[in-house]
Amino acid sequence: MKMLLEKIQDFKLEDVNGHEVSISDFRGKNTLIFMWASW
């Protein structure tokens, strides 16, 4: 469970509407980040 509590570096991505979203926008909120990669 330690991995779930680690802090991550701030980064920015575009949402599905093309707006830039930063992980720091969710500071103080429980956030699940799901990353998918297809090679």
Secondary structure in CASP SS format (residue, H / E / C, confidence):
PFRMAT SS
TARGET T0000
AUTHOR 0000-0000-0000
METHOD secondary structure of the structure
MODEL  1
M C 1.00
K H 1.00
M H 1.00
L H 1.00
L H 1.00
E C 1.00
K C 1.00
I C 1.00
Q C 1.00
D C 1.00
F C 1.00
K E 1.00
L E 1.00
E E 1.00
D C 1.00
V C 1.00
N C 1.00
G C 1.00
H C 1.00
E E 1.00
V E 1.00
S E 1.00
I H 1.00
S H 1.00
D H 1.00
F H 1.00
R C 1.00
G C 1.00
K C 1.00
N C 1.00
T C 1.00
L C 1.00
I C 1.00
F C 1.00
M C 1.00
W C 1.00
A C 1.00
S C 1.00
W C 1.00
END
